[in-house]
Amino acid sequence: FKDANFSIGTLVQVVMMGVLLASLAILPQFLQGLMGYDAYLSGLAMMPRGIGALLTVFFIGTIGSKMNPKLLVVVGLLAMGLSGYLLCELNLQIAMINIALPNFTMGVGMSLCMIPIINLSTMTLKNEQMTNASGVMNLLKNLGGAIGTSIVTTLISRKAQAHQSFLVDNLAMTNNNFLERLQMYQGMFQGFVDNISANYMAQSVLYKQMLLQSNMGAFRDTFEMCAIACLV
């Protein structure tokens, strides 16, 4: 770690792995928990990440020998940051392409920066240091992935509570939009149950919608932090 090149390069890889595994862990939760996707559709939406990484690997060796590897790392991290930004724009009315495109961009960025930065991190080390350096680097990358996953899981839980505390203020009888929507749902349910039960069911529907929006906001905040980490 006295070699600054190795230390900085390893730190960047730790952040990269944290972002990659964190997004890989929470995206299926978002798709299955909020969007109602089953495991098969969730897998289809995630698949473009692997496709993007695979396609990029085919020509990274060719362009890597002709371009400054530092530039490739910068472009790759920018692509990962762009992916996080695209995920920040999600809402509960999206199509699968809105998930597939950021995943594809993430896969491309991952391949563009992962291979060059490994070479850059070790190029100033002595041959006898390579074995230890490789072991330490892989250990820290695995730790970075685990830490990143833990952080985003905690963030989603806390951010959801924060969004809920703000949004619940809108579920009040002084809010005309709330009253209008409540009356609409109540009218829909009155054809099946009595007036009191219809009112209760309408309020329940609106409360569940508020919880969905709270969780949606938490996921967007978390994706934003992943994007910022890549840019930094």
N, C-alpha and C positions, 0 to 999 in steps of 0.2 A: 504493500500500500504506500510505500515511500515514492513509488513511481506515480506521479500525478496523472499521466496519461491513462494508466491502468485503473486508477481509483475513480477518475471522472467517467471513463467509459463504462466501468462496472455500475456506477451509480445510475447512469442513464439507462442501462439495461434493466436494472432493478425497477425503475419507474415504468419502463415499457412493459415489463412482465406484469406489474401490478395493474396497469390499465387494461392489458389484454385479458388477463384472467378475471378481473373484476367485471368487465363488460360481458365476458363469456358466461359469467355466473348469474348476472342479474337480468340479462335480456330474456332468457326463457321464463324467468319469474314474471316479467312484465307481460310477455305474450300470453302466457297461460293464466296468470292471475287477473289481469286487467282486460285483455283483449278477447279472452275466451278461446284461444287456440288450444288444440289438443297437442300431444307430444309430436305427432307426425308433422303437422303444419308448423309448429315451432322449429322443428329440425330443418324443414325446407327454407324457412326464413333465415336461419343461421348458416345454411350451406354456402352461400356466396362468399363468406369469409375464407373458407378453405379454397374455393375456386380462385379467388383473387390472389391468394398467397401462392397457389400452385402455378398459375399462369406467369406470375412475376418471377418465380424461381427459374423458369425456363430461359429467361434472357438476362437475369441479373449478373451472371458470370460474364456475359459478353459486354454489357454496358459498364460493368464494374471495372473492367480493365481499361476503359476509355474515358472514364469520368473520375473526378475527384471523389474518393469514398466519403469524405466529409459532406459533400453536397448531397450524395445519396441518402445519408443519414438524416440530413435536414429535410429533404423532400419527403422521406418516409415518415418522419415525426409530424410534419405538416399534414400529411395525408391522414394520419391517425387522429390529429387534432380536428381536421375537417369532419372526420367520421363522428367524433364526439359532438361537434356542433350540429350536424345533421340530426343526430339523435335527440338533441335539445329541442328540436322543432316538432317532436312527436305529439300527437294527441290521441284521443280515443276513437277518432273516425278515420284513421289511416288505413291504407292498403298494404299488402305484403311488400310491394316494391319499396315502400318507405322504410322498411327494415332491411331489405335485401341490399339496397344501394349503399347505406353506411357500412354494412358488414363487408361488402366487396371492397370498399375503400380502405377499411381497416386491414383486410388481408393483404392488399397491395402495399400499404404503408409498412406493415409488419415485415414483409419480405425485403422491401427496399432498404430498411435500416438495420435489420437484425444481423444479416451476414456481414456487411461492411463494418459495423461497429465492433463485432467480435475481433476482426482482423486489426482494426485501429487500436483496440484496447491492449493488444498483446504485442504490437510491433516494436515497442521500445524495451521489451523484457529480454533477458538473456535466455539462452536455450535451456539451461538447467532450472530456470524458474517456471517454465511453461506448464509442467505437470501440476505444480501447486496452484498456479494462477488459474488454470482451467477448473480445478476442483473448487476453489474458493468462489470463482465467478458463477459456476452452476449452482452452488449452495445458496449464494446470495440472491440469484435470480428466482430460485424456488421460494425462498423466504419472502421476496418482494411480491410474488404472485399470491402467496398466502395472506400477507399483510394487506395487500390491495383488496382482496376479496372480503376480508374481515371489516375493513374500513367502510366499503360501500354498503355492506349489509347493515352496519350500524347507522350510516348516514340515511339510508332509506327509511329506517324505522323512526329516526328522530325528525327528519324532514317531513315525513308524513304527519307526525303529530303537530309540527309547527304549522303546516299548511291547513290542517284541520282546525286549529285554534283560530285562524283568520277566517276561513270560509264559513265556519258555523255561525258567525255573526250575521251572515246573510239569510239564514233560515229563521227569519223573524216576521211576525205579523205586520211589522212596519215597512217591510220590503214589498213593493208592488209586484216585482217580478216573481218573488216567492209565492205571493198570494195567487197570482194568475196561474202559475204552474200547479199549485196545490189544488185549485178549483178544477183545473182541467183533468188532473188525475182522479180527483174525487168523482167527477162526473162520469169518467170511464168505469170506475168500480161500482157505482151506484146501480148499474144494471145487473149486478150479481149479488151484492150484499146490501145491508141496511146503511143508512147515512153515517152513523157513528163509525162503523167498521170501515166504510169507504174512506172516511177522513183519516183514520189511523193508517190504513194501507197506503194512502197517498203520501202521508208524511214519511212513512217508512221508505217508500221508493225514492223520495227526494233526499233523505238522509244517506241512503246507499249510494246515490249519485255523487253526493258530496264526498263520501269516503273514497270513491273511485278517483275523483278529481284531486283529492289530497295525495293519494298514492302516485297519481300521474305526475303531479308537481314534484314529488320526492325523487322520482326516477329522472325527471328532466334536470333537476339540480345536480344529481349525481353524475349524469353524463356530462354536464357542463364542467364539473370539477375534473373529470377524466381528460376532457379536451384541454383545459388549462394546464394540467400536469404535462401533457405532451408538448405543448407550446413552450412551457418553461424549460 
